[in-house]
Amino acid sequence: MTDTEILDAVEKILKEEIAPALASHGGGAEIVTVKEAKVYIELQGGCCGCMGARMTMKNGIERLLKEKVPDVVEVIDATDHDA
């Protein structure tokens, strides 16, 4: 898959599956970019600066995206957690 195809697939999963789960905790996520099959995601709202953000990113979002879009190499947290 190209980065554009990965982006399209990830956007659909983010909108349909990930966003509702994060919203239930007052948070959200936005795709920043996809480069070389690496997906850069910025957490928002209650997820920004949350102690569980790393676990959410790696054990939740990355696991789900790799399962549904096997061409995804890695999900990288692009969030400024200090902001």
C-alpha positions as CSV (number, residue, x, y, z in Angstrom):
1,M,0.0,0.0,0.0
2,T,1.1,3.6,-0.6
3,D,1.2,6.1,2.2
4,T,-2.0,7.7,0.7
5,E,-3.8,4.4,0.8
6,I,-2.7,3.8,4.4
7,L,-3.9,7.3,5.3
8,D,-7.3,6.6,3.7
9,A,-7.7,3.3,5.6
10,V,-6.5,4.7,8.9
11,E,-8.8,7.8,8.6
12,K,-11.8,5.4,8.3
13,I,-10.8,3.3,11.3
14,L,-10.0,6.4,13.3
15,K,-13.4,8.0,12.6
16,E,-15.5,4.8,13.0
17,E,-13.7,3.0,15.9
18,I,-11.1,5.0,17.7
19,A,-12.7,8.4,17.9
20,P,-15.8,7.2,19.7
21,A,-13.8,5.3,22.3
22,L,-11.5,8.3,23.0
23,A,-14.5,10.7,23.0
24,S,-16.1,8.6,25.8
25,H,-13.1,9.7,27.9
26,G,-13.1,13.3,26.8
27,G,-10.3,12.9,24.3
28,G,-9.7,12.6,20.6
29,A,-7.0,11.9,18.0
30,E,-6.0,13.3,14.7
31,I,-3.7,12.0,12.0
32,V,-0.8,14.3,11.4
33,T,0.7,12.5,8.5
34,V,1.8,9.1,7.2
35,K,5.4,8.7,6.1
36,E,7.0,5.4,5.0
37,A,4.0,3.5,6.4
38,K,4.5,5.2,9.8
39,V,1.3,6.8,11.1
40,Y,1.8,10.0,13.1
41,I,-1.1,10.7,15.5
42,E,-1.7,13.7,17.8
43,L,-3.9,13.0,20.8
44,Q,-6.3,15.8,21.8
45,G,-8.5,16.9,24.7
46,G,-8.4,14.7,27.8
47,C,-5.8,12.4,26.1
48,C,-3.2,15.2,25.8
49,G,-0.9,14.9,28.8
50,C,-2.8,11.9,30.2
51,M,-0.7,9.4,32.2
52,G,-2.3,6.6,30.1
53,A,-1.6,8.2,26.7
54,R,1.4,6.0,25.9
55,M,-0.5,2.9,26.7
56,T,-3.5,4.2,24.7
57,M,-1.3,4.9,21.7
58,K,0.7,1.6,21.7
59,N,-1.6,-1.0,23.2
60,G,-4.8,0.5,21.8
61,I,-4.5,2.6,18.6
62,E,-1.3,1.0,17.2
63,R,-2.5,-2.6,17.9
64,L,-5.9,-1.9,16.2
65,L,-4.4,-0.1,13.2
66,K,-1.7,-2.8,12.6
67,E,-4.4,-5.5,12.9
68,K,-6.8,-3.8,10.4
69,V,-4.1,-2.3,8.1
70,P,-1.2,-4.7,8.1
71,D,1.0,-2.4,6.0
72,V,1.2,0.0,9.0
73,V,4.8,-0.2,10.3
74,E,4.4,1.9,13.5
75,V,2.2,4.5,15.1
76,I,4.1,7.4,16.5
77,D,2.7,9.8,19.1
78,A,3.1,13.3,17.7
79,T,1.4,14.9,20.7
80,D,3.1,17.7,22.7
81,H,2.2,16.3,26.1
82,D,3.8,19.3,27.8
83,A,1.4,21.8,26.2
